[in-house]
Amino acid sequence: MTRSLAHARQIAANPAELLRSAIVTACALALISAGQALPF
C-alpha cells in the first residue's frame, strides 16, 4: 500500500506521467468494453 501511495504522489507530480496513465487506462477500458468484438 505504501508503494502505491508513493507511486500516486510521483504521478501527480509529473503531468506527462499523468497523461500517459490516463491514455493507458482509457485504452484498457476500451478493450474491456469491446469484449467479444475483438477477433483475438
N, C-alpha and C positions, 0 to 999 in steps of 0.2 A: 504494500500500500504506500509505503514511503517513497518507493521508486516511482510509482505512478504520479504521486503529487509533485515530486521533483521534476519529472518529465513535463507535466502540465505547466508548471511555472516556466520551464525553459521554452516551451512552445509559445506561451503567452508573451514572452519577452521578444520573440522573433516573428515579425509579421509574415515573412516569407514562409516560415515553417507552418504557421497557422493556415495560410492559404493552401499550401501543399496538403496538409492534413484534411482540409475541407474538400479538396478535389478528390483525394483518395476515398474519403468517406462517401461522397456523392456517387462516385463510380461504383463502389461496393453496393450501395443501396440500389442503384440502377440494375446491377447484375442480379441482386436478390429478387427485386420486383419482377424482372423479366422471367425468372423461373423456367418453365418448360419451353419458352420461346427460343431459348438458346439451342443451337444444334449439337452442342457437346456436353 
